[in-house]
Amino acid sequence: MAAMKPRTGDGPMEVTKEGRGIIMRVPLEGGGRLVVELTPDEATDLKEALDGAVG
């Protein structure tokens, strides 16, 4: 039987360009990672929304 290792979300947020899309990997509290694929237009919209929220 394989050893069970806990999944952790530890590690940095990563954003990479793969093909025509942009892949964002966000560590989650409690373990795991949220993986989102964005178009360049969606990434620009997300940047503007985050800039507005952060100030």
Rosetta silent file (secondary structure, phi, psi, omega in degrees, C-alpha in Angstrom):
SEQUENCE: MAAMKPRTGDGPMEVTKEGRGIIMRVPLEGGGRLVVELTPDEATDLKEALDGAVG
SCORE:     score description
SCORE:     0.000 S_00000001
   1 L     0.000  137.017 -178.894    0.000    0.000    0.000 S_00000001
   2 L   -71.964  146.913  177.457    1.333    3.425   -0.897 S_00000001
   3 L   -69.150  140.536  178.960    2.196    5.847    1.863 S_00000001
   4 L   -91.046  123.248  175.977   -0.363    8.588    2.338 S_00000001
   5 L  -112.456  137.263  177.029    1.065   12.094    2.145 S_00000001
   6 L   -69.886  141.657  173.346   -1.032   15.117    3.003 S_00000001
   7 L   -79.768  135.581  177.522   -1.593   17.542    0.157 S_00000001
   8 L  -124.445  149.198  176.107   -0.387   20.977    0.997 S_00000001
   9 L   -92.861    8.490 -179.274   -0.993   24.262   -0.698 S_00000001
  10 L   -59.996  145.957  179.316    2.404   25.466    0.434 S_00000001
  11 L   123.949  168.714 -176.270    4.435   27.176   -2.205 S_00000001
  12 L   -78.998  160.563  169.599    4.227   30.286   -4.279 S_00000001
  13 L   -70.221  139.561 -179.060    1.464   31.383   -6.587 S_00000001
  14 E  -124.712  140.467  173.961    2.508   30.520  -10.138 S_00000001
  15 E  -134.359  123.560 -179.752    1.459   32.029  -13.456 S_00000001
  16 E  -132.746  152.192  175.013    2.747   30.568  -16.717 S_00000001
  17 E   -95.638  123.968  179.683    1.943   31.047  -20.378 S_00000001
  18 E  -128.896  110.275 -176.383    1.090   27.750  -22.063 S_00000001
  19 L    65.447 -128.956  179.140    0.201   27.948  -25.725 S_00000001
  20 L   -91.629   -5.782 -176.962   -2.351   30.715  -26.224 S_00000001
  21 E  -105.251  170.562  177.105   -3.588   30.554  -22.621 S_00000001
  22 E  -120.310  127.201 -178.871   -2.337   31.684  -19.230 S_00000001
  23 E  -106.607  125.960  178.776   -2.364   29.165  -16.363 S_00000001
  24 E  -115.378  126.962  178.376   -2.633   30.471  -12.790 S_00000001
  25 E  -117.663  118.861 -175.483   -1.997   28.132   -9.844 S_00000001
  26 E  -117.117  121.859  176.548   -3.003   29.448   -6.429 S_00000001
  27 E   -66.129  141.223 -178.536   -2.212   27.549   -3.209 S_00000001
  28 L  -108.197  144.795  174.095   -5.303   27.070   -1.033 S_00000001
  29 L   -65.812  131.728 -177.985   -5.590   27.219    2.714 S_00000001
  30 L    95.020   -2.957  175.099   -6.202   23.681    3.902 S_00000001
  31 L   108.336  156.866  178.892   -4.260   22.124    1.041 S_00000001
  32 L    89.609  179.408  179.888   -4.455   21.762   -2.683 S_00000001
  33 E  -139.610  142.673  173.029   -4.181   24.284   -5.465 S_00000001
  34 E   -92.571  123.324 -179.893   -6.709   26.200   -7.519 S_00000001
  35 E  -114.671  124.768 -177.139   -5.776   25.983  -11.199 S_00000001
  36 E  -128.856  133.079  174.251   -7.380   28.479  -13.591 S_00000001
  37 E  -102.888  128.844 -176.928   -6.837   28.871  -17.335 S_00000001
  38 E  -124.192  151.200  168.343   -7.320   32.416  -18.637 S_00000001
  39 L   -83.021  163.166  176.267   -7.214   34.117  -22.004 S_00000001
  40 H   -56.626  -38.184  178.296   -4.989   37.213  -22.244 S_00000001
  41 H   -64.967  -41.359  178.472   -8.148   39.409  -22.181 S_00000001
  42 H   -66.023  -37.574  178.232   -9.424   37.656  -19.037 S_00000001
  43 H   -64.394  -39.540  177.651   -6.002   38.072  -17.384 S_00000001
  44 H   -64.591  -43.374  177.771   -6.094   41.814  -18.146 S_00000001
  45 H   -62.021  -40.576  178.392   -9.605   42.080  -16.675 S_00000001
  46 H   -64.321  -42.628  178.166   -8.456   40.185  -13.563 S_00000001
  47 H   -59.246  -45.605 -179.753   -5.456   42.505  -13.166 S_00000001
  48 H   -64.468  -40.332  178.638   -7.684   45.581  -13.361 S_00000001
  49 H   -65.249  -41.335  179.046  -10.150   44.106  -10.847 S_00000001
  50 H   -69.147  -38.845  176.489   -7.344   43.242   -8.410 S_00000001
  51 H   -59.644  -40.389  178.704   -5.748   46.669   -8.818 S_00000001
  52 H   -67.560  -35.423 -179.276   -9.097   48.239   -7.919 S_00000001
  53 H   -76.246  -37.013 -176.899   -9.537   46.026   -4.867 S_00000001
  54 H   -82.711  -33.979  176.707   -5.984   46.425   -3.561 S_00000001
  55 L   104.503    0.000    0.000   -5.737   50.117   -4.294 S_00000001
